[in-house]
Amino acid sequence: MKAPLADRLRPDSLETMVGQRHLLAPGKALRNIIESGQIPNLIFYGPSGVGKTTLAGIIASRTDMRFHRLNGTTASTADIKAVVEELDTLAGAGGVLLYLDEIQYFNKKQQQTLLEHIENGRITLIASTTENPYFYVYNAILSRSTVFEFKSVEAADIEPAVERAFHFLEQERSIPIRWEEGVIRHIAFSCGGDVRKAINAVELCVLATSPSADGSLLVTKETAEQLAQKSTMRYDREGDEHYDIVSAYQKSMRGSDPNAALHYLARLLDAGDLPSACRRLIVCACEDVGLAYPMIIPIVKAAVDAALQVGLPEARIPLADAVVLVCSAPKSNTAHVALDQALEDIRAGRSGPIPRRLQNKHFDGEDNPRKGQFYQYPHDFPNRWVDQQYLPDAIKDRVYYVPGDNKTEQAFKAYWDRIKGTGRPENQS
């Protein structure tokens, strides 16, 4: 059985690699390290299909070390020990270069098995992961490694690889292969930055195309669209991409950019993640619009309720309305910032006894020299307000809430400035 086309066509030099120019362009740090021949422990972090394994293979081909490759999803502690045992053989005399793919699936004990040999330099580790290594890789491994982040490959960089894949299959199958205009572009743009996925889509297109009378193949755009139509977006509800999308979604609403917010909403809905789209929308209405337009909270809640009731695809309609509304509304975070400051005081122990006038007490013991609660009921006073202390004595002058400069909060401020600037009762005991 043949290996997938992406493996048969895997680049064997830095010059033939696709993408990652921020790491591998001439003069970039990682390229300089590789060309120096002195390879440190490396961790490659990024989405699948962007060249992490390919680069590890290229590095291995440039060294004299014994090369081993393990995959975290299948390798065991015994596999690691087998690599370690080779260090004392003639084959491992020059050291071992271990490529550990999907290191996030190795538990702490498995990772610790490598520590001693990484420390003394007998094993050079190149690990790759699709998850944030600072969350999933053991700290002792991290401290001995340098992390390089790989990024999704731009479609323009993938197009030459797609064309090269067609030519490779043409030579391999010894038949002429042609393609309609737009096929290469569609495959490159439909793979979501995953070069492997794009190249394997080429092979699927060729396999799905019937030979013409002269034995040649003509790959149509319709075929390409059928086979590559679901590859446009990376999405994993438990992975980094999920959190990146929902973060960009909320930050776009906070930044009052309806075009970007609708784009990220579309990505969430296309992945079927209606709950995340609704949850972040409600949070943003409360956190980022807040008191600048208080009525937005029940409006957005109603839109979310409607979306959840009708489900997808119709849910996109009320959600689009609500997202544009949140983007267009004035912004204020004063209320939740004020609460966060109050929480900081509580957690730092800055509080104290609740003032007597606010306590739920109606009886004074003999040990209390000054009996009575002394609470003043605001509704008994003009404008339903009376000047009395509510905060504990230790923080009685603490100010948490500062009105925003939006129309709503400034109107409230003007009202209370006027009310609180009038007569103040003398008895504040």
N, C-alpha and C positions, 0 to 999 in steps of 0.2 A: 504494500500500500504506500502510495506516495505521501510525502509530507505536504502540508499546506503550501501554497505558492509563496506566501510571505516568508516561510522558512527556507524554501529553495532559492529565493531571491534575496536573502538577507545580505546587506552590505558587508564588505570585508575591510573597509578602510574609512578613515575619518572623512575623506573627500567624497565618498559615495553615500554617507549618511544623510538622511532627510531631516531637516528641522534642527532645533536646539542650537541655533546660531548664537544665542546668548551665552552658551557654555563652550561651544566648539569652534567658533570662528577664530581665525588666526589672531593670536595675542590674548585670547580669553584664558582665564585662570585654569580651567579644567583641561583645556587643550595643552597648555604649557606643561601642566603636571604630567599628562600622558606622554608627551614628547620627551620629557626629561628622563623617562625610564625608571624613575623612582616612584613606585605606586604606593600611596598610603592607603589606609582603610577608608573606604568610600561607601556612602549610602545614597542611592539614587531614588528620589521620591517624585512621583508623578503618575498621571493616568496610564492605563494600559495602552500598548501599541504605539508608543512614541519614541522607542529606541533604547530603553534601559538595558534590555538583554543584549541587543545588538552591540551596544557600546562596550559592555562587559566582555563580549567575545573578541572585539577588536583589541581591547587592552590586553587580553590574554595572549593574543597572537603576537604581541610586541614584547613579551617578556619570556624569560627562560624558566619561569616557575611552572611547577606541575599544576595543571588546571583541573578543578573539580567544580561541578555544578549540582546544587541541590535545590529542591523546591520545598518551601515551608509547608505546603499543603499535604505533601506525601512523605517527606523525609522524617526520620526518627532520630533519637539520641544515638542509636547504634550506627546510623549512617555517618553522623558526625565523628564518632569514635573511630570508624574505619578510615576517615580522612586523616585524623590525628595520628593513627598508627602508621600511616605512610610516611610521616615525617622522619622516622628512623630507618627508612629504607633508602636505597640508592636513587630511586625515582623521585623521592622528596628531598634530596640533598640540597637542592637549590631553593627550597621553600615551596610553599603551596599557595596558589591563588584560588580562593574559594569564592565562587559566586553563589550567593544564597538568595534565590528569588522568593518573593512574598514572605519576607522575614517576619511580618506581623503575625504570621500563624505559628511561629516558634514561641513556646512558652519561656518563662524566665529561666528555668533550669536548663533548657536546651541552649539558650543563648549564653548562659554562664559557662557551659562546657567549652566554649571557644575562647573565653577570656584570657586564660593563661598563655595560650599560644599566639593570640593577637598581641598581647602585652610584650612578649619577647620577640615578636617579628617573624616567627617561623610560619605563621599563617597570615596572609594578607586577605582581608575580607572586603568583598564588594557585595553589598546587599541592595536589594531593590524592594520597593513597597509602593502600593497605590494609596496607602493611608498615611496620615501625618506621623512621621517617625517619632516626633516628640511625645506622642501619645502611646505609641505601640512598641517602640524599641526600648529595651532595657537601658537604663541610664549609663551603666558602665560601658556598654557598647557604643552608645552615642558619644560619650566623652573621649573615646579613642578613635572616632571617625569624623570625616567631613561630609556634611550633607549638601547635595546638589539637587535643586528642584528642576525637574523636567516639565515642559509645558506641552499642551496640545499643539499639534503642528498646523500651521496655517494652510488653508486650502491651496494657495498659490504654490507652496512648497511641495504639496502632495501631488500636484498634476504631473510633474516630470516622472515621479515614481510610478504613477498609474500608466503612463505611456510606456515606460520601460517594462512594466509587467506585461503589457500586450505584446511587445516585441519579443520578450523572453518566451512567452507561450507560442508565439509564431515559430520561433526557432525550435523549441522543444517538440512541437507537434508536426513540424515540417509542412504546415499549410499556411497560405496567406490569410491574415486576419485584418479586417478593416473595421472601422467604427464610424457611426454617423457623427456629425458635428454636435457638440454638446455632451457627448457621452463621458469624455474624460473629465470635463468640468463638473458634471453632475456627480460622478463617483467621488471626486475629490472634495466636493462641498457636502456630500451626504454622509461622510464617515465620521463626523464629529471630531476631527483632529486625530483620528486613530489610523496611522499608516497601515498597520496590519489589516485592519478591517477593509480599507480601500483596496489593497492588493488582492485580498481574498475575494472581494466583490468582482474584481476583474476575472478571476478564474471562474466564478459562478456565471458570469455573463457569457464567457466562452462556452462553458458546458451547456448552457441553456439555449445556445444558438445552433440552429440546424444548418448544415453545409448547403451552399447553393449548387447549381448544376456543375459549375467548374471546380467544385471542391473547396472553395474559399468560404470564409465566414464573414458575415457582416453583422456586427453587434449594433442593434438599434437603440435609440434613446429610450424607447418604451421598455425594452428589456432591462436597461440600466435602472430606470425609475422603479420598476417592479422589484428588483433585487436589492436596491440600496435605499428604499424609501423610509425604512424605520431606523436608520443609523444616524440621524441628524443630531441627536443629543445624548450626552452621557448623563446618566442619572442613577443614583443608588441611594435609596432612602436612609441607609445607615452610614453612608460614606461622606467623604469631604465634599463631593460635588453637590449633594443635597444641601449641606449647610452653606456652601458658597452661593447657591441660587437663592435660597430664602434670605440670606444676608443681603445680597444685591437687590432683591425685591423690596425689602423694607428700607434699605438705605436710599433707593431710588425714590420711594414715596416720601421719605423724610426730606430728600433733596429737591422735592417738587418737580421731578422730571417724569411726566406721564408717559412719554414714549419708552423710556427705559423700564419703568414699572410695569407697563403692559407687556413688554417683551419678556420679562422674567415671570410674570403671571402666566403668559402663554406657555413657557417652558414647564412650569409646575403643572398646568392643566393638561398639557400634551403627555406628561408622564403619569397622569391620573392622580396626582397628589392634591386633591381638593382640600383635605384637612389642613395641610400646611399653608395653602393659599389663604384660607379663611382665618386661621389663627393669627398669622402675621398681619393680616389686614386689620383685625380688631385691635391688636396690640399697637399698631402704628396710629390708628385713630385716637387711642387714649394717650399714648406716649408722646406723639409728635405733633398732633393738632391740639388735643386737650382743651384747655380753657380758652384758646383763641377762637374756637367755634364749638362750644360744648354740645350742641345738638347733633354734631357729626357722630357721636357715639351710638345713640339709638338708631340713626339712619344706617350706619354701617352694620350694626347688629341685625337690622331688618333685612339688609341685602344678603348678609351671610346666611340668615335663616332661610331666605328664599332659595339661595344657591344649594344649601344642603337638602332642602325639601325636593327640589326638582332634579338634582343630580346633574352629572355631565351628560351631554354637552351643553344643555341649556343653562347650567350654572354659570357659564362664562358671561352671560348677559348681565345679571345683577352685580357680579364681581367686577366687571369692567367699569360699570357706572360708579361703584364705590371706590375703586382704585383711582380713577380720574378725579373724583371728588376729594379724596384725601390728598392727592398731589396738588390740587388747585387751592385747597383751603390754607388760610394763614396758619402758622406754626407756633406752638408754645409747649415747652416741657417744664414749665415752672412748678406745677403741682407735684410731679413725681420726683423732680430734683429736690424739692423741699422735703418730701417724705424720706428720700434717701439720706438726707442730712440728719433728719430726726433719728433714723435707724442707726446711723453712725454714733450718735450720742448715746443711745440706749446700749449698744454693744460695747462702748467704751466706758460704761458705768456712769455716764454723766446724766443723772436723773434726780433722784431724791424723793422724799415723801410727797404724796399728793396733798395739795393745800387743803386745809380743814374745810373750807367753804365748798369744796367740790366732792368731799367724801360722802359716801352713802351711810351716814351715821345720824342717829336721832337721840342718842343717850350719851351723856358724859359721866365718866366715873368720878369718884371723889378725888382722884389724883389730878384732875384737870382743873387748874385754878381759874380758867376763863372758859365758862361753859357757853355752848351755843355754836351753831354752825356758821352763821353770818353770811350765808349765800344770798346774793341779790338776784332776783328773778328778772332777767332782761325785759320781759314783756310788761313789767310794771313801770317801765321808764319810757320817756319819750323816744321815738324812733326805734323802740325795741332793742335798746343797747344801754349798757351801764359799764363803766370803767372799773374792772376788778381783775385781780391777778388769777390767771389760770395755770400757768406753768409752775412747776416746783421752784422753791426758793433758789436752789443751786443754779438754775438756768433761767431765771425769771425774765432776763433781758435777751434771751436767745431769739434770733430772727431766722426762720427757715424759708418762708415764702416771700418772694420778691415778685410783684406783678410784672408780667411781660409787657412789651410795648405795643401789643395789638389792641384793636379797638375795644374788644369785649372786656379784657382785664383792666384797661385804662378807665373804662366807664365804671366798673366796680370800684376801682381805686378812688376815683373822683367822688363817688357816692360816700364811701366810708371816710375819706378825708374830711368831707363836710360834716358827717354825723359825729365822728370822733373828735372833731375840733370844737364841738359845743361843750356845754357845761359838764364837769366831771364831779360826781358825788364825793363828798369829803370823807365819808366813812368807808375805808377800804380794808377794814380789819378782817 
